[in-house]
Amino acid sequence: VQLQASGGGLVQAGGSLRLSCAASGRTFSSLAMGWFRQAPGKERDFVAAINWSGGTTYYADSVKGRFTISRDNAKNTVYLQMGSLKPEDTAVYYCAARSTIVAGTQESTYDYWGQGTLVTVSS
C-alpha cells in the first residue's frame, strides 16, 4: 500500500486546512485509516482514526471538536479537515493504514505510512 499525503502549509491561528491522503495498491475499503502527527522534538502522536466505512471515528482529546476525519472510498482518499488551528497544532502530519476494517488509535497497529506533510500554524 502506498500513501501520499498532501495539503499541508502555513496558516494563521484560527484558520483551517484540509489534508488529503491518497492510497493505492490495495482495496481501500479493506483498510482502516488514521492520522498521526509529530511536532518538533516530540514523539509521534495519534490524531484521528476512521474505520472502513467512515461510520466509526476516534479523535485525540486535543483535536476533538476542531478536526474531522472522513474518507471517500470511491476516490481511495482519506481527509483530515482541521479548524480553529492553534500554534500547538504545528507538526508533520502522517496518514497511515492498517490491514483491518476496524478503526484503531495505537500507532503500532498501523502497517503502512505516508511520507508526511508539514502544517505550520503561526500565532
Secondary structure, DSSP 8 states (H G I E B T S, - for coil): -EEEEE--EEEETT--EEEEEEEESS-GGG-EEEEEEE-TTS-EEEEEEE-SSSS-EEE-TTTTTTEEEEEETTTTEEEEEE-S--GGG-EEEEEEEESSSS----GGG--EE---EEEEEE-
